[in-house]
C-alpha cells in the first residue's frame, strides 16, 4: 500500500471532522491541481507550497505500517498556511535537525485544508 493511499484514507476522516472539503478554494495556484481522494477530500500537492524546495538529500523508500498524528504548537490563526509549512521545512532541514526533508507526510490546516508534506 502506498503512503498516499494509506494516509489519504485516514485523512478523509480528519478533514471531515474539521468541517470541509479540505481545500482552500481560491488560494491554490491555478497551475497546480489538488488530488481528489474522495468526494470530500482533496490534498493540495507539495508544489503548492514547496515547488522550489527539493529534498536536501536522497529519500529512502517508505514501508508504511502505521499512522502517527503529530500536532505542532502553533496558533489556529495562521495568516499564510503555505509560509508556515515552508518555515517547518526550513527548520527540519536546518543545521539544527539536518533532515533531508520535512518530517511530516501531510499537514492539516485549521480550516481543514490538507497539504502533501514530504517528497516521495
Backbone atoms as SQL, in Angstrom:
CREATE TABLE atoms (id INTEGER PRIMARY KEY, chain TEXT, resi INTEGER, resn TEXT, atom TEXT, x REAL, y REAL, z REAL);
INSERT INTO atoms VALUES
  (1, 'A', 1, 'UNK', 'N', 0.853, -1.173, 0.000),
  (2, 'A', 1, 'UNK', 'CA', 0.000, 0.000, 0.000),
  (3, 'A', 1, 'UNK', 'C', 0.897, 1.233, 0.000),
  (4, 'A', 2, 'UNK', 'N', 0.565, 2.212, -0.820),
  (5, 'A', 2, 'UNK', 'CA', 1.385, 3.419, -0.888),
  (6, 'A', 2, 'UNK', 'C', 1.063, 4.339, 0.278),
  (7, 'A', 3, 'UNK', 'N', 1.997, 5.226, 0.567),
  (8, 'A', 3, 'UNK', 'CA', 1.798, 6.215, 1.624),
  (9, 'A', 3, 'UNK', 'C', 0.582, 7.065, 1.309),
  (10, 'A', 4, 'UNK', 'N', 0.431, 7.461, 0.042),
  (11, 'A', 4, 'UNK', 'CA', -0.680, 8.327, -0.343),
  (12, 'A', 4, 'UNK', 'C', -2.020, 7.638, -0.076),
  (13, 'A', 5, 'UNK', 'N', -2.135, 6.356, -0.404),
  (14, 'A', 5, 'UNK', 'CA', -3.373, 5.621, -0.177),
  (15, 'A', 5, 'UNK', 'C', -3.621, 5.423, 1.314),
  (16, 'A', 6, 'UNK', 'N', -2.611, 4.984, 2.037),
  (17, 'A', 6, 'UNK', 'CA', -2.740, 4.696, 3.461),
  (18, 'A', 6, 'UNK', 'C', -3.132, 5.940, 4.252),
  (19, 'A', 7, 'UNK', 'N', -2.359, 6.976, 4.086),
  (20, 'A', 7, 'UNK', 'CA', -2.596, 8.186, 4.864),
  (21, 'A', 7, 'UNK', 'C', -3.816, 8.934, 4.342),
  (22, 'A', 8, 'UNK', 'N', -4.053, 8.877, 3.041),
  (23, 'A', 8, 'UNK', 'CA', -5.210, 9.547, 2.479),
  (24, 'A', 8, 'UNK', 'C', -6.512, 9.043, 3.068),
  (25, 'A', 9, 'UNK', 'N', -6.607, 7.764, 3.296),
  (26, 'A', 9, 'UNK', 'CA', -7.801, 7.184, 3.903),
  (27, 'A', 9, 'UNK', 'C', -7.999, 7.727, 5.311),
  (28, 'A', 10, 'UNK', 'N', -6.925, 7.803, 6.070),
  (29, 'A', 10, 'UNK', 'CA', -7.013, 8.330, 7.431),
  (30, 'A', 10, 'UNK', 'C', -7.324, 9.820, 7.434),
  (31, 'A', 11, 'UNK', 'N', -6.783, 10.543, 6.473),
  (32, 'A', 11, 'UNK', 'CA', -7.007, 11.981, 6.414),
  (33, 'A', 11, 'UNK', 'C', -8.450, 12.331, 6.082),
  (34, 'A', 12, 'UNK', 'N', -9.131, 11.468, 5.370),
  (35, 'A', 12, 'UNK', 'CA', -10.507, 11.756, 4.991),
  (36, 'A', 12, 'UNK', 'C', -11.349, 12.024, 6.233),
  (37, 'A', 13, 'UNK', 'N', -11.210, 11.207, 7.239),
  (38, 'A', 13, 'UNK', 'CA', -11.955, 11.404, 8.480),
  (39, 'A', 13, 'UNK', 'C', -11.540, 12.672, 9.199),
  (40, 'A', 14, 'UNK', 'N', -10.258, 12.954, 9.222),
  (41, 'A', 14, 'UNK', 'CA', -9.757, 14.151, 9.888),
  (42, 'A', 14, 'UNK', 'C', -10.283, 15.407, 9.213),
  (43, 'A', 15, 'UNK', 'N', -10.218, 15.443, 7.903),
  (44, 'A', 15, 'UNK', 'CA', -10.674, 16.622, 7.168),
  (45, 'A', 15, 'UNK', 'C', -12.170, 16.849, 7.365),
  (46, 'A', 16, 'UNK', 'N', -12.942, 15.773, 7.339),
  (47, 'A', 16, 'UNK', 'CA', -14.379, 15.918, 7.543),
  (48, 'A', 16, 'UNK', 'C', -14.682, 16.401, 8.953),
  (49, 'A', 17, 'UNK', 'N', -13.921, 15.919, 9.920),
  (50, 'A', 17, 'UNK', 'CA', -14.119, 16.354, 11.297),
  (51, 'A', 17, 'UNK', 'C', -13.831, 17.842, 11.455),
  (52, 'A', 18, 'UNK', 'N', -12.923, 18.365, 10.648),
  (53, 'A', 18, 'UNK', 'CA', -12.592, 19.786, 10.704),
  (54, 'A', 18, 'UNK', 'C', -13.582, 20.639, 9.922),
  (55, 'A', 19, 'UNK', 'N', -14.477, 19.975, 9.207),
  (56, 'A', 19, 'UNK', 'CA', -15.573, 20.704, 8.601),
  (57, 'A', 19, 'UNK', 'C', -15.361, 21.222, 7.202),
  (58, 'A', 20, 'UNK', 'N', -15.070, 20.374, 6.273),
  (59, 'A', 20, 'UNK', 'CA', -14.992, 20.899, 4.925),
  (60, 'A', 20, 'UNK', 'C', -14.468, 19.914, 3.927),
  (61, 'A', 21, 'UNK', 'N', -14.274, 20.421, 2.745),
  (62, 'A', 21, 'UNK', 'CA', -13.756, 19.594, 1.678),
  (63, 'A', 21, 'UNK', 'C', -12.250, 19.509, 1.757),
  (64, 'A', 22, 'UNK', 'N', -11.670, 20.211, 2.700),
  (65, 'A', 22, 'UNK', 'CA', -10.232, 20.203, 2.909),
  (66, 'A', 22, 'UNK', 'C', -9.470, 20.870, 1.780),
  (67, 'A', 23, 'UNK', 'N', -10.126, 21.799, 1.102),
  (68, 'A', 23, 'UNK', 'CA', -9.424, 22.559, 0.072),
  (69, 'A', 23, 'UNK', 'C', -9.686, 24.036, 0.281),
  (70, 'A', 24, 'UNK', 'N', -8.642, 24.802, 0.334),
  (71, 'A', 24, 'UNK', 'CA', -8.779, 26.243, 0.483),
  (72, 'A', 24, 'UNK', 'C', -9.105, 26.825, -0.888),
  (73, 'A', 25, 'UNK', 'N', -10.366, 26.894, -1.222),
  (74, 'A', 25, 'UNK', 'CA', -10.780, 27.341, -2.544),
  (75, 'A', 25, 'UNK', 'C', -10.318, 28.773, -2.781),
  (76, 'A', 26, 'UNK', 'N', -9.790, 28.981, -3.976),
  (77, 'A', 26, 'UNK', 'CA', -9.349, 30.306, -4.326),
  (78, 'A', 26, 'UNK', 'C', -7.950, 30.647, -3.841),
  (79, 'A', 27, 'UNK', 'N', -7.319, 29.785, -3.077),
  (80, 'A', 27, 'UNK', 'CA', -5.995, 30.084, -2.553),
  (81, 'A', 27, 'UNK', 'C', -4.884, 29.331, -3.251),
  (82, 'A', 28, 'UNK', 'N', -5.195, 28.227, -3.888),
  (83, 'A', 28, 'UNK', 'CA', -4.130, 27.442, -4.509),
  (84, 'A', 28, 'UNK', 'C', -3.802, 27.998, -5.884),
  (85, 'A', 29, 'UNK', 'N', -2.550, 27.910, -6.303),
  (86, 'A', 29, 'UNK', 'CA', -2.185, 28.379, -7.635),
  (87, 'A', 29, 'UNK', 'C', -2.973, 27.647, -8.708),
  (88, 'A', 30, 'UNK', 'N', -3.369, 28.361, -9.743),
  (89, 'A', 30, 'UNK', 'CA', -4.193, 27.786, -10.796),
  (90, 'A', 30, 'UNK', 'C', -3.482, 26.690, -11.568),
  (91, 'A', 31, 'UNK', 'N', -2.162, 26.688, -11.578),
  (92, 'A', 31, 'UNK', 'CA', -1.419, 25.719, -12.380),
  (93, 'A', 31, 'UNK', 'C', -1.255, 24.373, -11.689),
  (94, 'A', 32, 'UNK', 'N', -1.567, 24.276, -10.422),
  (95, 'A', 32, 'UNK', 'CA', -1.397, 23.029, -9.677),
  (96, 'A', 32, 'UNK', 'C', -2.762, 22.549, -9.221),
  (97, 'A', 33, 'UNK', 'N', -3.100, 21.314, -9.570),
  (98, 'A', 33, 'UNK', 'CA', -4.396, 20.756, -9.217),
  (99, 'A', 33, 'UNK', 'C', -4.300, 19.927, -7.946),
  (100, 'A', 34, 'UNK', 'N', -5.336, 20.003, -7.142),
  (101, 'A', 34, 'UNK', 'CA', -5.417, 19.161, -5.955),
  (102, 'A', 34, 'UNK', 'C', -5.675, 17.721, -6.382),
  (103, 'A', 35, 'UNK', 'N', -5.249, 16.792, -5.559),
  (104, 'A', 35, 'UNK', 'CA', -5.504, 15.375, -5.794),
  (105, 'A', 35, 'UNK', 'C', -6.757, 15.002, -5.012),
  (106, 'A', 36, 'UNK', 'N', -7.793, 14.564, -5.709),
  (107, 'A', 36, 'UNK', 'CA', -9.042, 14.186, -5.044),
  (108, 'A', 36, 'UNK', 'C', -8.951, 12.729, -4.613),
  (109, 'A', 37, 'UNK', 'N', -9.055, 12.494, -3.302),
  (110, 'A', 37, 'UNK', 'CA', -9.005, 11.131, -2.777),
  (111, 'A', 37, 'UNK', 'C', -10.405, 10.568, -2.560),
  (112, 'A', 38, 'UNK', 'N', -11.337, 11.418, -2.158),
  (113, 'A', 38, 'UNK', 'CA', -12.738, 11.035, -2.004),
  (114, 'A', 38, 'UNK', 'C', -13.562, 12.257, -2.411),
  (115, 'A', 39, 'UNK', 'N', -14.881, 12.134, -2.372),
  (116, 'A', 39, 'UNK', 'CA', -15.739, 13.279, -2.691),
  (117, 'A', 39, 'UNK', 'C', -15.530, 14.436, -1.735),
  (118, 'A', 40, 'UNK', 'N', -15.070, 14.154, -0.533),
  (119, 'A', 40, 'UNK', 'CA', -14.930, 15.195, 0.481),
  (120, 'A', 40, 'UNK', 'C', -13.481, 15.497, 0.846),
  (121, 'A', 41, 'UNK', 'N', -12.539, 14.974, 0.091),
  (122, 'A', 41, 'UNK', 'CA', -11.151, 15.203, 0.465),
  (123, 'A', 41, 'UNK', 'C', -10.279, 15.441, -0.760),
  (124, 'A', 42, 'UNK', 'N', -9.671, 16.592, -0.783),
  (125, 'A', 42, 'UNK', 'CA', -8.666, 16.919, -1.780),
  (126, 'A', 42, 'UNK', 'C', -7.382, 17.243, -1.041),
  (127, 'A', 43, 'UNK', 'N', -6.269, 16.778, -1.576),
  (128, 'A', 43, 'UNK', 'CA', -4.963, 17.056, -0.989),
  (129, 'A', 43, 'UNK', 'C', -4.216, 17.973, -1.941),
  (130, 'A', 44, 'UNK', 'N', -3.810, 19.126, -1.431),
  (131, 'A', 44, 'UNK', 'CA', -3.019, 20.040, -2.245),
  (132, 'A', 44, 'UNK', 'C', -1.606, 19.493, -2.344),
  (133, 'A', 45, 'UNK', 'N', -1.083, 19.353, -3.552),
  (134, 'A', 45, 'UNK', 'CA', 0.247, 18.769, -3.722),
  (135, 'A', 45, 'UNK', 'C', 1.348, 19.645, -3.147),
  (136, 'A', 46, 'UNK', 'N', 2.469, 19.030, -2.904),
  (137, 'A', 46, 'UNK', 'CA', 3.643, 19.710, -2.368),
  (138, 'A', 46, 'UNK', 'C', 3.996, 20.945, -3.197),
  (139, 'A', 47, 'UNK', 'N', 3.759, 20.889, -4.499),
  (140, 'A', 47, 'UNK', 'CA', 4.095, 22.005, -5.382),
  (141, 'A', 47, 'UNK', 'C', 3.366, 23.295, -5.004),
  (142, 'A', 48, 'UNK', 'N', 2.242, 23.203, -4.300),
  (143, 'A', 48, 'UNK', 'CA', 1.504, 24.414, -3.919),
  (144, 'A', 48, 'UNK', 'C', 2.209, 25.198, -2.829),
  (145, 'A', 49, 'UNK', 'N', 3.090, 24.555, -2.077),
  (146, 'A', 49, 'UNK', 'CA', 3.832, 25.280, -1.041),
  (147, 'A', 49, 'UNK', 'C', 5.342, 25.196, -1.224),
  (148, 'A', 50, 'UNK', 'N', 5.841, 24.177, -1.919),
  (149, 'A', 50, 'UNK', 'CA', 7.278, 23.994, -1.970),
  (150, 'A', 50, 'UNK', 'C', 7.822, 23.523, -3.289),
  (151, 'A', 51, 'UNK', 'N', 7.289, 24.042, -4.393),
  (152, 'A', 51, 'UNK', 'CA', 7.785, 23.618, -5.703),
  (153, 'A', 51, 'UNK', 'C', 9.284, 23.893, -5.843),
  (154, 'A', 52, 'UNK', 'N', 9.758, 24.900, -5.151),
  (155, 'A', 52, 'UNK', 'CA', 11.170, 25.277, -5.225),
  (156, 'A', 52, 'UNK', 'C', 12.004, 24.681, -4.089),
  (157, 'A', 53, 'UNK', 'N', 11.407, 23.814, -3.280),
  (158, 'A', 53, 'UNK', 'CA', 12.103, 23.246, -2.118),
  (159, 'A', 53, 'UNK', 'C', 12.248, 21.736, -2.271),
  (160, 'A', 54, 'UNK', 'N', 13.252, 21.312, -2.975),
  (161, 'A', 54, 'UNK', 'CA', 13.507, 19.878, -3.141),
  (162, 'A', 54, 'UNK', 'C', 14.162, 19.329, -1.878),
  (163, 'A', 55, 'UNK', 'N', 14.027, 18.025, -1.630),
  (164, 'A', 55, 'UNK', 'CA', 14.736, 17.427, -0.500),
  (165, 'A', 55, 'UNK', 'C', 16.237, 17.710, -0.601),
  (166, 'A', 56, 'UNK', 'N', 16.877, 17.824, 0.545),
  (167, 'A', 56, 'UNK', 'CA', 18.304, 18.157, 0.600),
  (168, 'A', 56, 'UNK', 'C', 19.208, 16.956, 0.358),
  (169, 'A', 57, 'UNK', 'N', 18.634, 15.782, 0.248),
  (170, 'A', 57, 'UNK', 'CA', 19.400, 14.569, 0.022),
  (171, 'A', 57, 'UNK', 'C', 18.480, 13.460, -0.432),
  (172, 'A', 58, 'UNK', 'N', 19.017, 12.246, -0.587),
  (173, 'A', 58, 'UNK', 'CA', 18.190, 11.134, -1.065),
  (174, 'A', 58, 'UNK', 'C', 17.102, 10.758, -0.067),
  (175, 'A', 59, 'UNK', 'N', 15.976, 10.335, -0.616),
  (176, 'A', 59, 'UNK', 'CA', 14.855, 9.897, 0.208),
  (177, 'A', 59, 'UNK', 'C', 14.707, 8.386, 0.042),
  (178, 'A', 60, 'UNK', 'N', 14.818, 7.671, 1.129),
  (179, 'A', 60, 'UNK', 'CA', 14.698, 6.212, 1.089),
  (180, 'A', 60, 'UNK', 'C', 13.235, 5.821, 0.869),
  (181, 'A', 61, 'UNK', 'N', 12.999, 4.710, 0.182),
  (182, 'A', 61, 'UNK', 'CA', 11.620, 4.226, 0.025),
  (183, 'A', 61, 'UNK', 'C', 10.997, 3.969, 1.396),
  (184, 'A', 62, 'UNK', 'N', 9.696, 4.195, 1.483),
  (185, 'A', 62, 'UNK', 'CA', 8.999, 4.017, 2.754),
  (186, 'A', 62, 'UNK', 'C', 8.123, 2.771, 2.723),
  (187, 'A', 63, 'UNK', 'N', 8.033, 2.110, 3.842),
  (188, 'A', 63, 'UNK', 'CA', 7.135, 0.978, 4.028),
  (189, 'A', 63, 'UNK', 'C', 6.161, 1.392, 5.128),
  (190, 'A', 64, 'UNK', 'N', 4.975, 1.829, 4.731),
  (191, 'A', 64, 'UNK', 'CA', 4.016, 2.368, 5.685),
  (192, 'A', 64, 'UNK', 'C', 3.401, 1.226, 6.493),
  (193, 'A', 65, 'UNK', 'N', 3.539, 1.315, 7.814),
  (194, 'A', 65, 'UNK', 'CA', 2.988, 0.274, 8.702),
  (195, 'A', 65, 'UNK', 'C', 2.026, 0.828, 9.736),
  (196, 'A', 66, 'UNK', 'N', 2.075, 2.130, 9.991),
  (197, 'A', 66, 'UNK', 'CA', 1.168, 2.722, 10.964),
  (198, 'A', 66, 'UNK', 'C', 1.050, 4.207, 10.674),
  (199, 'A', 67, 'UNK', 'N', 0.089, 4.844, 11.315),
  (200, 'A', 67, 'UNK', 'CA', -0.154, 6.264, 11.163),
  (201, 'A', 67, 'UNK', 'C', 0.138, 6.947, 12.486),
  (202, 'A', 68, 'UNK', 'N', 0.939, 7.975, 12.435),
  (203, 'A', 68, 'UNK', 'CA', 1.262, 8.760, 13.620),
  (204, 'A', 68, 'UNK', 'C', 0.777, 10.175, 13.369),
  (205, 'A', 69, 'UNK', 'N', -0.067, 10.664, 14.217),
  (206, 'A', 69, 'UNK', 'CA', -0.568, 12.026, 14.083),
  (207, 'A', 69, 'UNK', 'C', 0.267, 12.917, 14.986),
  (208, 'A', 70, 'UNK', 'N', 0.785, 13.968, 14.401),
  (209, 'A', 70, 'UNK', 'CA', 1.672, 14.902, 15.088),
  (210, 'A', 70, 'UNK', 'C', 0.979, 16.255, 15.123),
  (211, 'A', 71, 'UNK', 'N', 1.011, 16.944, 16.207),
  (212, 'A', 71, 'UNK', 'CA', 0.390, 18.261, 16.303),
  (213, 'A', 71, 'UNK', 'C', 1.455, 19.287, 16.634),
  (214, 'A', 72, 'UNK', 'N', 1.554, 20.320, 15.816),
  (215, 'A', 72, 'UNK', 'CA', 2.522, 21.375, 16.097),
  (216, 'A', 72, 'UNK', 'C', 1.932, 22.349, 17.107),
  (217, 'A', 73, 'UNK', 'N', 2.784, 23.051, 17.776),
  (218, 'A', 73, 'UNK', 'CA', 2.355, 24.034, 18.772),
  (219, 'A', 73, 'UNK', 'C', 2.233, 25.406, 18.114),
  (220, 'A', 74, 'UNK', 'N', 1.258, 25.529, 17.219),
  (221, 'A', 74, 'UNK', 'CA', 1.023, 26.802, 16.548),
  (222, 'A', 74, 'UNK', 'C', -0.402, 27.257, 16.817),
  (223, 'A', 75, 'UNK', 'N', -0.624, 28.511, 16.586),
  (224, 'A', 75, 'UNK', 'CA', -1.947, 29.084, 16.738),
  (225, 'A', 75, 'UNK', 'C', -2.861, 28.572, 15.621),
  (226, 'A', 76, 'UNK', 'N', -4.160, 28.579, 15.855),
  (227, 'A', 76, 'UNK', 'CA', -5.111, 28.250, 14.799),
  (228, 'A', 76, 'UNK', 'C', -5.373, 29.451, 13.899),
  (229, 'A', 77, 'UNK', 'N', -4.812, 30.582, 14.238),
  (230, 'A', 77, 'UNK', 'CA', -4.941, 31.791, 13.418),
  (231, 'A', 77, 'UNK', 'C', -3.673, 31.956, 12.593),
  (232, 'A', 78, 'UNK', 'N', -3.646, 31.275, 11.481),
  (233, 'A', 78, 'UNK', 'CA', -2.469, 31.250, 10.619),
  (234, 'A', 78, 'UNK', 'C', -2.773, 32.097, 9.382),
  (235, 'A', 79, 'UNK', 'N', -2.117, 33.248, 9.238),
  (236, 'A', 79, 'UNK', 'CA', -2.412, 34.104, 8.096),
  (237, 'A', 79, 'UNK', 'C', -1.992, 33.512, 6.750),
  (238, 'A', 80, 'UNK', 'N', -0.948, 32.698, 6.739),
  (239, 'A', 80, 'UNK', 'CA', -0.457, 32.125, 5.485),
  (240, 'A', 80, 'UNK', 'C', 0.014, 30.701, 5.746),
  (241, 'A', 81, 'UNK', 'N', -0.863, 29.733, 5.470),
  (242, 'A', 81, 'UNK', 'CA', -0.538, 28.333, 5.747),
  (243, 'A', 81, 'UNK', 'C', 0.671, 27.870, 4.944),
  (244, 'A', 82, 'UNK', 'N', 0.794, 28.343, 3.703),
  (245, 'A', 82, 'UNK', 'CA', 1.949, 27.946, 2.887),
  (246, 'A', 82, 'UNK', 'C', 3.253, 28.380, 3.541),
  (247, 'A', 83, 'UNK', 'N', 3.286, 29.595, 4.043),
  (248, 'A', 83, 'UNK', 'CA', 4.513, 30.094, 4.660),
  (249, 'A', 83, 'UNK', 'C', 4.839, 29.313, 5.937),
  (250, 'A', 84, 'UNK', 'N', 3.828, 28.945, 6.703),
  (251, 'A', 84, 'UNK', 'CA', 4.070, 28.140, 7.902),
  (252, 'A', 84, 'UNK', 'C', 4.705, 26.802, 7.522),
  (253, 'A', 85, 'UNK', 'N', 4.190, 26.148, 6.481),
  (254, 'A', 85, 'UNK', 'CA', 4.754, 24.871, 6.038),
  (255, 'A', 85, 'UNK', 'C', 6.186, 25.067, 5.558),
  (256, 'A', 86, 'UNK', 'N', 6.447, 26.139, 4.834),
  (257, 'A', 86, 'UNK', 'CA', 7.809, 26.434, 4.371),
  (258, 'A', 86, 'UNK', 'C', 8.747, 26.660, 5.565),
  (259, 'A', 87, 'UNK', 'N', 8.244, 27.297, 6.606),
  (260, 'A', 87, 'UNK', 'CA', 9.048, 27.512, 7.814),
  (261, 'A', 87, 'UNK', 'C', 9.371, 26.187, 8.509),
  (262, 'A', 88, 'UNK', 'N', 8.406, 25.281, 8.542),
  (263, 'A', 88, 'UNK', 'CA', 8.643, 23.963, 9.138),
  (264, 'A', 88, 'UNK', 'C', 9.688, 23.216, 8.315),
  (265, 'A', 89, 'UNK', 'N', 9.576, 23.280, 6.971),
  (266, 'A', 89, 'UNK', 'CA', 10.590, 22.675, 6.107),
  (267, 'A', 89, 'UNK', 'C', 11.969, 23.249, 6.423),
  (268, 'A', 90, 'UNK', 'N', 12.057, 24.571, 6.537),
  (269, 'A', 90, 'UNK', 'CA', 13.345, 25.224, 6.813),
  (270, 'A', 90, 'UNK', 'C', 13.925, 24.740, 8.138),
  (271, 'A', 91, 'UNK', 'N', 13.088, 24.582, 9.160),
  (272, 'A', 91, 'UNK', 'CA', 13.575, 24.104, 10.449),
  (273, 'A', 91, 'UNK', 'C', 14.030, 22.648, 10.362),
  (274, 'A', 92, 'UNK', 'N', 13.230, 21.798, 9.729),
  (275, 'A', 92, 'UNK', 'CA', 13.572, 20.374, 9.656),
  (276, 'A', 92, 'UNK', 'C', 14.836, 20.120, 8.842),
  (277, 'A', 93, 'UNK', 'N', 15.121, 20.961, 7.857),
  (278, 'A', 93, 'UNK', 'CA', 16.305, 20.763, 7.018),
  (279, 'A', 93, 'UNK', 'C', 17.467, 21.678, 7.426),
  (280, 'A', 94, 'UNK', 'N', 17.322, 22.367, 8.538),
  (281, 'A', 94, 'UNK', 'CA', 18.370, 23.276, 9.017),
  (282, 'A', 94, 'UNK', 'C', 19.517, 22.502, 9.651),
  (283, 'A', 95, 'UNK', 'N', 20.554, 23.201, 10.005),
  (284, 'A', 95, 'UNK', 'CA', 21.689, 22.580, 10.699),
  (285, 'A', 95, 'UNK', 'C', 21.286, 22.020, 12.053),
  (286, 'A', 96, 'UNK', 'N', 20.192, 22.531, 12.632),
  (287, 'A', 96, 'UNK', 'CA', 19.730, 22.027, 13.925),
  (288, 'A', 96, 'UNK', 'C', 19.222, 20.587, 13.813),
  (289, 'A', 97, 'UNK', 'N', 18.515, 20.269, 12.741),
  (290, 'A', 97, 'UNK', 'CA', 17.947, 18.926, 12.560),
  (291, 'A', 97, 'UNK', 'C', 18.732, 18.089, 11.549),
  (292, 'A', 98, 'UNK', 'N', 19.124, 18.710, 10.449),
  (293, 'A', 98, 'UNK', 'CA', 19.866, 18.041, 9.376),
  (294, 'A', 98, 'UNK', 'C', 19.093, 16.906, 8.706),
  (295, 'A', 99, 'UNK', 'N', 17.777, 17.047, 8.612),
  (296, 'A', 99, 'UNK', 'CA', 16.974, 16.063, 7.901),
  (297, 'A', 99, 'UNK', 'C', 16.941, 16.439, 6.428),
  (298, 'A', 100, 'UNK', 'N', 16.702, 15.476, 5.555),
  (299, 'A', 100, 'UNK', 'CA', 16.676, 15.736, 4.113),
  (300, 'A', 100, 'UNK', 'C', 15.397, 16.419, 3.645),
  (301, 'A', 101, 'UNK', 'N', 14.348, 16.298, 4.413),
  (302, 'A', 101, 'UNK', 'CA', 13.058, 16.862, 4.009),
  (303, 'A', 101, 'UNK', 'C', 12.236, 17.118, 5.258),
  (304, 'A', 102, 'UNK', 'N', 11.083, 17.726, 5.066),
  (305, 'A', 102, 'UNK', 'CA', 10.157, 17.920, 6.162),
  (306, 'A', 102, 'UNK', 'C', 9.748, 16.542, 6.689),
  (307, 'A', 103, 'UNK', 'N', 9.556, 16.414, 7.973),
  (308, 'A', 103, 'UNK', 'CA', 9.280, 15.108, 8.573),
  (309, 'A', 103, 'UNK', 'C', 7.836, 14.651, 8.397),
  (310, 'A', 104, 'UNK', 'N', 6.927, 15.558, 8.097),
  (311, 'A', 104, 'UNK', 'CA', 5.510, 15.220, 8.044),
  (312, 'A', 104, 'UNK', 'C', 5.089, 14.783, 6.645),
  (313, 'A', 105, 'UNK', 'N', 4.314, 13.722, 6.567),
  (314, 'A', 105, 'UNK', 'CA', 3.780, 13.265, 5.282),
  (315, 'A', 105, 'UNK', 'C', 2.687, 14.198, 4.782),
  (316, 'A', 106, 'UNK', 'N', 1.878, 14.702, 5.686),
  (317, 'A', 106, 'UNK', 'CA', 0.791, 15.608, 5.346),
  (318, 'A', 106, 'UNK', 'C', 0.647, 16.651, 6.436),
  (319, 'A', 107, 'UNK', 'N', 0.084, 17.792, 6.056),
  (320, 'A', 107, 'UNK', 'CA', -0.278, 18.847, 7.002),
  (321, 'A', 107, 'UNK', 'C', -1.778, 19.041, 6.889),
  (322, 'A', 108, 'UNK', 'N', -2.451, 19.256, 8.013),
  (323, 'A', 108, 'UNK', 'CA', -3.869, 19.594, 8.004),
  (324, 'A', 108, 'UNK', 'C', -3.986, 20.953, 8.683),
  (325, 'A', 109, 'UNK', 'N', -4.462, 21.932, 7.933),
  (326, 'A', 109, 'UNK', 'CA', -4.598, 23.285, 8.463),
  (327, 'A', 109, 'UNK', 'C', -5.817, 23.418, 9.347),
  (328, 'A', 110, 'UNK', 'N', -5.894, 24.508, 10.098),
  (329, 'A', 110, 'UNK', 'CA', -7.034, 24.711, 10.999),
  (330, 'A', 110, 'UNK', 'C', -8.366, 24.826, 10.266),
  (331, 'A', 111, 'UNK', 'N', -8.341, 25.131, 8.971),
  (332, 'A', 111, 'UNK', 'CA', -9.574, 25.210, 8.197),
  (333, 'A', 111, 'UNK', 'C', -9.907, 23.899, 7.485),
  (334, 'A', 112, 'UNK', 'N', -9.104, 22.845, 7.724),
  (335, 'A', 112, 'UNK', 'CA', -9.348, 21.548, 7.111),
  (336, 'A', 112, 'UNK', 'C', -8.599, 21.328, 5.822),
  (337, 'A', 113, 'UNK', 'N', -7.841, 22.315, 5.360),
  (338, 'A', 113, 'UNK', 'CA', -7.051, 22.147, 4.147),
  (339, 'A', 113, 'UNK', 'C', -5.966, 21.103, 4.385),
  (340, 'A', 114, 'UNK', 'N', -5.837, 20.155, 3.460),
  (341, 'A', 114, 'UNK', 'CA', -4.824, 19.103, 3.583),
  (342, 'A', 114, 'UNK', 'C', -3.742, 19.362, 2.541),
  (343, 'A', 115, 'UNK', 'N', -2.498, 19.367, 2.983),
  (344, 'A', 115, 'UNK', 'CA', -1.353, 19.631, 2.132),
  (345, 'A', 115, 'UNK', 'C', -0.432, 18.414, 2.161),
  (346, 'A', 116, 'UNK', 'N', 0.085, 18.012, 1.015),
  (347, 'A', 116, 'UNK', 'CA', 1.092, 16.950, 0.962),
  (348, 'A', 116, 'UNK', 'C', 2.375, 17.504, 1.561),
  (349, 'A', 117, 'UNK', 'N', 3.048, 16.706, 2.367),
  (350, 'A', 117, 'UNK', 'CA', 4.288, 17.130, 3.001),
  (351, 'A', 117, 'UNK', 'C', 5.525, 16.628, 2.302),
  (352, 'A', 118, 'UNK', 'N', 6.181, 15.656, 2.910),
  (353, 'A', 118, 'UNK', 'CA', 7.486, 15.197, 2.403),
  (354, 'A', 118, 'UNK', 'C', 7.389, 14.626, 0.995),
  (355, 'A', 119, 'UNK', 'N', 8.488, 14.759, 0.286),
  (356, 'A', 119, 'UNK', 'CA', 8.562, 14.272, -1.095),
  (357, 'A', 119, 'UNK', 'C', 8.552, 12.748, -1.121),
  (358, 'A', 120, 'UNK', 'N', 8.140, 12.201, -2.245),
  (359, 'A', 120, 'UNK', 'CA', 8.166, 10.756, -2.414),
  (360, 'A', 120, 'UNK', 'C', 6.811, 10.163, -2.386);
